[in-house]
Amino acid sequence: MTRMDDLAELLKTLCPMFLLVDQNGHILRVGPTLQKLRPDCVMEGQSFLDIFEMVRPRTVTTIPALMAMAGANLHLRFHDEPRTALKGLVAPLPGGEGAVINLSFGISILDAVRDYALTSADFSGTDLAIELLYLVEAKSAAMDASRSLNLRLQGAMLAAEEQAYTDTLTGVKNRRAMDSLLGQMIASNAPFAVMHIDLDYFKSVNDRLGHAAGDFVLQQAARIMIEETRDDDTVARIGGDEFVVIFQGLSNTDRLSAIADRLIERLNQPMRFQDKDCRISASIGTALSTHFDSPRAEDVLQASDLALYQAKREGRSCHRLYSTLLKAQS
């Protein structure tokens, strides 16, 4: 047996919902419980992202991005029906040979047991799911209904809370989330920067190619902003074609200008939609909380807005700092 075969045999016992993938994301081995969920699907040899759809984080759309999420919580589901919700964890193998991806059901375990007729034999002996299954079997029908309802209510509450702070079109945060975060930053007295981004010529894309093209451009623009900022930064869509990025603990204007320049460069590239080019650019204004002796959220936002409109007055597709405006006025 090869080393991969030995590893797969071990994983069958420890985590029967595992996937063993190579460095290119092709599936080499599949855990017995996971295969039971799709008995007619030959997973081995297929690409991981051809079988599973990433739900969070939305930025994981390639195998390199997946491999880079080692140790982070992943939320995913099957592409086909039933689209069972799953949680996952990526553990890279030594030497870059690939990775082990371990999956679990999370709070959807009761639905999974029902949908796939799973038993205790389908889980690791140390999995807490075993204990839950015994409890489910021991409860009365009334208690089963009560627990199931509570789980669904909890999931609905979490989903509702997440939705309340998320822009449904782009998947980034919305104005409500931005206001909440700025309030937290002000209360903590931590330094931060606000970058206000306006997509130039977006209206012409909508007028010329339709709202579907406009939606596509907004989604691509949001993706670019996420890719060009740090994990600790927050991207929010606050209007039709307006975005704000909040940089926590970042007040270095050279670094902020470099980020803005990368955003402008990437957003200037044509976006292909249904064999047609969508062309936009970006005007950007940035303000720092450190510009103010006693910063307020509305003051920093207004300052970034003033810097943005200075960029627009100077020809668009450029970045201006509020500090530059202050020097010009002094």
C-alpha positions as CSV (number, residue, x, y, z in Angstrom):
1,M,0.0,0.0,0.0
2,T,1.1,3.5,-0.7
3,R,1.5,6.2,2.0
4,M,-1.7,7.8,0.8
5,D,-3.5,4.5,1.1
6,D,-2.2,4.1,4.7
7,L,-3.4,7.6,5.5
8,A,-6.8,7.0,4.0
9,E,-7.3,3.9,6.0
10,L,-6.4,5.8,9.2
11,L,-8.8,8.6,8.3
12,K,-11.7,6.2,7.7
13,T,-11.6,5.4,11.4
14,L,-10.9,8.8,12.8
15,C,-12.9,11.1,10.5
16,P,-15.1,9.1,8.1
17,M,-16.3,12.3,6.4
18,F,-12.8,13.2,5.1
19,L,-11.5,14.1,1.6
20,L,-7.9,13.5,0.6
21,V,-7.0,15.9,-2.2
22,D,-3.8,16.5,-4.2
23,Q,-2.2,19.9,-4.6
24,N,-4.4,20.7,-7.5
25,G,-7.6,20.0,-5.6
26,H,-8.4,16.7,-7.2
27,I,-10.0,14.1,-4.9
28,L,-7.8,11.1,-4.2
29,R,-9.8,9.4,-1.4
30,V,-13.3,9.8,0.1
31,G,-14.4,8.9,3.6
32,P,-17.1,6.2,3.8
33,T,-19.7,8.4,5.5
34,L,-19.2,11.2,3.0
35,Q,-19.5,8.8,0.1
36,K,-22.8,7.5,1.6
37,L,-24.2,10.9,1.1
38,R,-23.7,10.6,-2.7
39,P,-23.7,6.8,-3.4
40,D,-24.1,7.2,-7.1
41,C,-21.4,9.8,-7.5
42,V,-17.8,8.8,-8.1
43,M,-16.0,11.6,-6.3
44,E,-12.4,10.3,-6.7
45,G,-10.7,12.0,-9.6
46,Q,-13.0,15.0,-9.6
47,S,-12.1,18.5,-8.5
48,F,-13.2,19.5,-5.0
49,L,-14.9,22.7,-6.2
50,D,-16.8,20.8,-8.9
51,I,-18.7,18.9,-6.1
52,F,-18.8,21.4,-3.3
53,E,-19.9,25.1,-3.4
54,M,-18.3,27.5,-0.9
55,V,-20.8,29.5,1.0
56,R,-18.4,31.3,3.4
57,P,-15.9,32.8,2.9
58,R,-17.2,33.8,-0.6
59,T,-13.6,34.7,-1.7
60,V,-12.7,31.0,-1.9
61,T,-13.3,30.3,-5.6
62,T,-10.0,28.6,-6.5
63,I,-7.9,25.7,-5.2
64,P,-5.0,27.9,-4.2
65,A,-7.4,30.1,-2.2
66,L,-8.9,26.9,-0.6
67,M,-5.4,25.6,0.4
68,A,-4.6,29.0,1.9
69,M,-7.6,28.6,4.4
70,A,-5.7,26.1,6.5
71,G,-7.2,26.0,10.0
72,A,-10.1,28.4,9.2
73,N,-13.7,27.4,9.4
74,L,-15.3,26.8,6.0
75,H,-19.1,26.7,5.2
76,L,-20.0,24.8,2.1
77,R,-22.7,22.6,0.5
78,F,-23.2,20.2,-2.4
79,H,-23.7,21.6,-5.8
80,D,-26.5,19.1,-6.4
81,E,-29.7,18.2,-4.4
82,P,-30.1,17.7,-1.5
83,R,-27.8,20.7,-0.9
84,T,-26.8,19.7,2.6
85,A,-25.0,22.4,4.6
86,L,-21.6,21.3,5.8
87,K,-18.7,22.7,7.8
88,G,-15.1,22.0,6.9
89,L,-11.5,22.3,7.9
90,V,-8.4,22.1,5.7
91,A,-5.2,20.5,6.9
92,P,-2.3,20.7,4.4
93,L,-0.1,17.6,4.1
94,P,3.7,17.9,4.6
95,G,5.7,18.8,1.5
96,G,2.8,20.4,-0.3
97,E,1.4,17.0,-1.5
98,G,-2.2,18.1,-1.0
99,A,-4.5,18.3,2.0
100,V,-7.0,16.5,4.2
101,I,-10.4,18.3,4.2
102,N,-12.5,17.1,7.1
103,L,-16.3,17.8,6.9
104,S,-19.1,17.7,9.5
105,F,-22.8,18.6,9.6
106,G,-22.8,21.1,12.4
107,I,-26.3,22.0,13.5
108,S,-27.8,20.3,10.4
109,I,-26.9,16.9,11.8
110,L,-30.5,15.9,12.7
111,D,-31.6,16.7,9.1
112,A,-28.7,14.7,7.7
113,V,-29.5,11.7,9.8
114,R,-33.0,11.8,8.6
115,D,-32.2,12.5,4.9
116,Y,-29.4,9.9,4.6
117,A,-30.5,7.2,7.2
118,L,-27.2,7.6,9.1
119,T,-26.5,5.5,12.1
120,S,-23.8,5.6,14.9
121,A,-21.7,3.4,12.7
122,D,-21.3,6.3,10.2
123,F,-19.5,8.5,12.8
124,S,-16.2,8.2,14.6
125,G,-16.5,6.5,18.0
126,T,-15.4,9.8,19.7
127,D,-17.6,12.0,17.7
128,L,-20.1,13.9,19.9
129,A,-22.6,13.2,17.2
130,I,-22.9,9.7,18.6
131,E,-24.2,11.0,21.9
132,L,-26.6,13.2,20.2
133,L,-28.0,10.3,18.1
134,Y,-28.6,8.2,21.3
135,L,-30.4,11.2,22.8
136,V,-32.6,11.6,19.7
137,E,-33.5,7.9,19.8
138,A,-34.4,8.1,23.5
139,K,-36.6,11.1,23.3
140,S,-40.3,11.2,22.8
141,A,-41.9,12.5,19.6
142,A,-42.8,15.7,21.4
143,M,-39.2,16.3,22.6
144,D,-37.9,15.6,19.1
145,A,-40.2,18.2,17.6
146,S,-39.2,20.7,20.3
147,R,-35.5,20.3,19.8
148,S,-35.8,20.4,16.1
149,L,-37.8,23.6,16.3
150,N,-35.2,25.2,18.6
151,L,-32.4,24.3,16.3
152,R,-34.2,25.7,13.4
153,L,-35.0,28.9,15.3
154,Q,-31.4,29.3,16.3
155,G,-30.3,28.9,12.7
156,A,-32.9,31.3,11.5
157,M,-31.8,33.9,14.1
158,L,-28.2,33.6,13.1
159,A,-29.1,33.8,9.4
160,A,-31.3,36.8,10.0
161,E,-28.6,38.6,12.0
162,E,-26.0,37.9,9.2
163,Q,-28.4,39.0,6.6
164,A,-29.2,42.2,8.4
165,Y,-25.5,43.2,8.1
166,T,-24.9,41.9,4.6
167,D,-25.4,43.4,1.2
168,T,-27.4,40.6,-0.6
169,L,-26.1,41.4,-4.1
170,T,-22.3,41.5,-3.4
171,G,-22.0,39.6,-0.1
172,V,-20.0,42.4,1.5
173,K,-21.2,44.3,4.5
174,N,-23.9,47.0,4.2
175,R,-24.3,50.5,5.6
176,R,-25.8,49.2,8.8
177,A,-22.8,47.1,9.4
178,M,-20.5,50.0,8.6
179,D,-22.2,52.3,11.1
180,S,-22.0,49.6,13.8
181,L,-18.3,49.0,13.2
182,L,-17.4,52.7,13.1
183,G,-19.3,53.1,16.4
184,Q,-17.2,50.3,17.9
185,M,-14.0,51.9,16.6
186,I,-14.8,55.3,18.0
187,A,-15.7,53.8,21.4
188,S,-12.4,51.8,21.5
189,N,-10.3,54.9,20.6
190,A,-8.4,52.7,18.1
191,P,-7.0,54.4,15.0
192,F,-8.6,53.6,11.7
193,A,-8.9,54.8,8.1
194,V,-12.0,55.1,5.9
195,M,-11.6,54.7,2.2
196,H,-14.6,55.9,0.1
197,I,-14.8,54.3,-3.4
198,D,-17.1,55.4,-6.2
199,L,-17.3,53.5,-9.4
200,D,-17.0,55.9,-12.3
201,Y,-19.1,55.3,-15.4
202,F,-21.2,52.6,-13.7
203,K,-24.4,54.3,-14.9
204,S,-23.3,54.0,-18.5
205,V,-22.8,50.2,-18.0
206,N,-26.4,49.9,-16.6
207,D,-27.8,52.1,-19.4
208,R,-25.9,50.4,-22.2
209,L,-25.9,46.7,-21.1
210,G,-28.8,46.5,-18.6
211,H,-29.1,45.9,-14.9
212,A,-27.8,42.3,-15.1
213,A,-24.5,43.7,-16.3
214,G,-24.5,46.3,-13.6
215,D,-25.1,43.7,-10.9
216,F,-22.2,41.7,-12.4
217,V,-19.9,44.7,-12.2
218,L,-20.8,45.4,-8.6
219,Q,-20.1,41.8,-7.7
220,Q,-16.8,41.8,-9.4
221,A,-15.8,45.1,-7.9
222,A,-16.7,43.8,-4.4
223,R,-14.6,40.7,-5.0
224,I,-11.6,42.8,-6.1
225,M,-11.9,45.0,-3.0
226,I,-11.9,41.9,-0.7
227,E,-8.9,40.5,-2.5
228,E,-6.9,43.7,-2.2
229,T,-7.6,44.3,1.5
230,R,-6.6,42.5,4.7
231,D,-8.7,39.9,6.5
232,D,-9.2,42.4,9.3
233,D,-10.5,45.1,7.0
234,T,-14.2,45.6,6.3
235,V,-15.7,46.2,2.8
236,A,-19.2,47.7,2.8
237,R,-21.5,48.7,0.0
238,I,-23.3,51.8,1.1
239,G,-25.1,52.9,-2.0
240,G,-25.7,51.9,-5.6
241,D,-22.1,52.1,-6.8
242,E,-20.5,53.4,-3.6
243,F,-18.3,51.3,-1.3
244,V,-16.4,52.0,1.9
245,V,-13.4,50.1,3.2
246,I,-12.6,50.5,6.9
247,F,-9.0,49.7,7.8
248,Q,-8.6,48.9,11.5
249,G,-5.3,50.1,13.1
250,L,-3.9,51.3,9.8
251,S,-2.8,55.0,9.5
252,N,0.2,54.7,7.2
253,T,-0.8,56.9,4.2
254,D,1.8,55.3,1.9
255,R,0.3,51.8,2.5
256,L,-3.2,53.2,2.0
257,S,-2.2,54.9,-1.2
258,A,-0.7,51.7,-2.5
259,I,-3.9,49.8,-1.8
260,A,-5.9,52.5,-3.5
261,D,-3.6,52.4,-6.5
262,R,-4.0,48.6,-6.8
263,L,-7.8,49.0,-6.6
264,I,-7.8,51.6,-9.3
265,E,-5.6,49.5,-11.6
266,R,-7.7,46.4,-11.2
267,L,-11.0,48.2,-11.5
268,N,-9.8,49.9,-14.7
269,Q,-9.6,46.5,-16.4
270,P,-12.6,45.5,-18.6
271,M,-15.0,43.1,-17.0
272,R,-16.3,40.6,-19.5
273,F,-20.1,40.0,-19.3
274,Q,-21.9,37.9,-22.0
275,D,-19.1,38.6,-24.5
276,K,-19.2,42.3,-23.9
277,D,-16.7,44.5,-22.1
278,C,-18.0,46.5,-19.1
279,R,-15.6,49.4,-18.5
280,I,-15.5,51.4,-15.3
281,S,-12.9,53.1,-13.2
282,A,-12.7,54.1,-9.5
283,S,-12.4,57.5,-7.8
284,I,-11.2,57.1,-4.2
285,G,-10.9,59.4,-1.1
286,T,-9.3,58.4,2.2
287,A,-9.5,59.9,5.6
288,L,-7.8,58.9,8.9
289,S,-9.4,59.1,12.4
290,T,-6.1,60.6,13.5
291,H,-7.0,63.8,11.5
292,F,-9.3,64.7,14.3
293,D,-8.6,65.4,18.0
294,S,-11.9,63.8,19.0
295,P,-13.0,61.8,16.0
296,R,-16.7,61.1,15.3
297,A,-17.8,58.6,12.7
298,E,-19.7,61.2,10.7
299,D,-16.7,63.5,10.7
300,V,-14.3,60.8,9.3
301,L,-16.9,59.7,6.7
302,Q,-17.5,63.3,5.6
303,A,-13.7,63.8,5.3
304,S,-13.3,60.7,3.1
305,D,-16.3,62.0,1.0
306,L,-14.5,65.3,0.5
307,A,-11.4,63.6,-0.6
308,L,-13.4,61.4,-3.0
309,Y,-15.0,64.4,-4.7
310,Q,-11.6,66.0,-5.0
311,A,-10.4,62.9,-6.9
312,K,-13.5,63.3,-9.2
313,R,-12.8,67.0,-9.8
314,E,-9.2,66.1,-10.8
315,G,-10.3,63.8,-13.5
316,R,-11.5,60.6,-11.8
317,S,-9.7,57.3,-11.7
318,C,-7.4,58.6,-9.0
319,H,-6.9,58.6,-5.2
320,R,-6.8,61.6,-2.9
321,L,-6.1,61.8,0.9
322,Y,-8.0,64.2,3.1
323,S,-4.7,65.2,4.7
324,T,-3.7,66.6,1.3
325,L,-6.8,68.8,1.3
326,L,-6.0,70.0,4.8
327,K,-2.5,71.0,3.8
328,A,-3.9,72.9,0.8
329,Q,-6.2,74.8,3.0
330,S,-3.5,75.8,5.6
